[in-house]
């Protein structure tokens, strides 16, 4: 008989500190928080703000934009995302998300690993 796994809710999502002027980040699922085999973050970036240039060597990243306009910078190109757009960033690819609009950008970031790694570039 297959082992039953307990359902774990991230009722009070684990908030990661971002500078207040930059926006906010909340972990909704990952291996340590909920036991998940993937990771999900809710990210809000204020106008003109961006995350640092980085890569995830052990996980693909899927960006789903709900509000605002962001540009995802990679070494080869810059991709403009509008609300409703999704973008997959392959594991290991250096990238940066920048809010290029006039309103807060709200998005979910999903990773193919419950223990996704972050390497600043």
C-alpha positions as CSV (number, residue, x, y, z in Angstrom):
1,X,0.0,0.0,0.0
2,X,1.3,3.5,-0.9
3,X,2.3,5.7,2.0
4,X,0.0,8.6,2.6
5,X,1.5,12.0,2.7
6,X,0.2,14.7,5.0
7,X,-1.1,17.9,3.4
8,X,0.7,20.9,4.7
9,X,-0.7,24.4,4.2
10,X,1.5,27.5,4.1
11,X,-1.2,29.4,6.0
12,X,1.1,32.2,6.9
13,X,3.4,32.2,3.9
14,X,7.1,32.6,4.8
15,X,8.0,36.1,3.9
16,X,11.5,36.9,2.8
17,X,12.9,40.3,3.5
18,X,13.2,42.6,0.5
19,X,14.0,46.3,0.8
20,X,10.6,48.0,1.3
21,X,11.1,50.2,-1.8
22,X,11.7,47.1,-3.9
23,X,8.5,45.1,-3.1
24,X,7.7,41.9,-1.3
25,X,8.4,38.1,-1.6
26,X,6.5,35.3,0.1
27,X,7.3,31.6,-0.2
28,X,4.1,29.6,-0.7
29,X,5.6,26.1,-1.1
30,X,9.0,24.4,-0.9
31,X,10.6,21.3,0.6
32,X,11.3,22.9,4.0
33,X,8.0,24.9,4.3
34,X,5.4,22.4,3.0
35,X,7.4,19.3,2.0
36,X,6.7,20.0,-1.7
37,X,8.9,18.7,-4.5
38,X,8.7,22.1,-6.2
39,X,9.0,25.7,-5.0
40,X,6.5,28.6,-5.4
41,X,7.0,32.2,-4.6
42,X,4.7,35.2,-4.8
43,X,6.8,38.2,-5.9
44,X,5.7,41.9,-6.0
45,X,8.1,44.4,-7.6
46,X,7.4,48.1,-7.3
47,X,7.8,50.3,-10.5
48,X,11.4,50.7,-11.6
49,X,12.7,47.9,-9.3
50,X,14.3,44.7,-10.2
51,X,15.7,41.6,-8.5
52,X,19.4,40.9,-8.8
53,X,21.0,39.1,-11.7
54,X,21.1,35.4,-10.8
55,X,20.7,31.8,-11.9
56,X,19.2,28.6,-10.4
57,X,21.6,25.7,-11.2
58,X,19.2,23.0,-10.0
59,X,15.8,24.2,-11.2
60,X,13.8,25.5,-14.2
61,X,11.8,28.7,-13.3
62,X,8.4,29.5,-14.6
63,X,7.3,33.2,-14.3
64,X,3.6,33.8,-14.4
65,X,2.7,37.5,-14.5
66,X,-0.6,38.6,-13.1
67,X,-0.3,42.4,-13.0
68,X,2.1,45.0,-14.4
69,X,4.8,44.9,-17.0
70,X,8.2,43.2,-16.5
71,X,11.2,42.7,-18.6
72,X,13.2,39.5,-18.1
73,X,16.9,40.1,-19.0
74,X,19.1,37.1,-20.1
75,X,22.5,37.2,-21.7
76,X,21.0,36.7,-25.1
77,X,17.8,38.9,-25.0
78,X,15.3,40.9,-23.0
79,X,11.8,39.5,-23.0
80,X,8.8,41.8,-22.2
81,X,6.0,40.2,-20.2
82,X,2.4,41.5,-19.9
83,X,-0.4,40.3,-17.6
84,X,-1.3,36.7,-18.4
85,X,2.1,35.9,-19.9
86,X,4.3,33.0,-18.7
87,X,7.9,32.4,-19.3
88,X,10.1,29.4,-18.6
89,X,13.7,30.1,-17.7
90,X,15.8,26.9,-18.1
91,X,18.0,25.8,-15.1
92,X,21.3,27.5,-15.0
93,X,20.4,30.5,-17.3
94,X,21.4,33.8,-15.8
95,X,18.5,36.2,-15.7
96,X,17.0,39.3,-14.0
97,X,13.4,40.4,-13.6
98,X,12.8,44.2,-13.9
99,X,9.5,46.1,-13.4
100,X,9.4,48.4,-16.4
101,X,5.8,49.6,-15.9
102,X,4.1,52.3,-13.8
103,X,2.3,49.9,-11.4
104,X,3.4,47.1,-9.0
105,X,4.1,43.9,-10.9
106,X,2.6,40.8,-9.2
107,X,3.8,37.4,-10.3
108,X,4.3,33.8,-9.2
109,X,7.7,32.1,-9.6
110,X,7.6,28.3,-9.7
111,X,10.7,26.1,-9.6
112,X,11.1,22.5,-10.5
113,X,12.9,21.7,-7.3
114,X,11.6,21.9,-3.7
115,X,15.1,23.0,-2.7
116,X,15.8,25.5,-5.5
117,X,19.3,27.1,-5.4
118,X,20.0,30.8,-5.9
119,X,23.4,32.0,-7.2
120,X,24.0,35.7,-7.5
121,X,25.9,36.8,-10.6
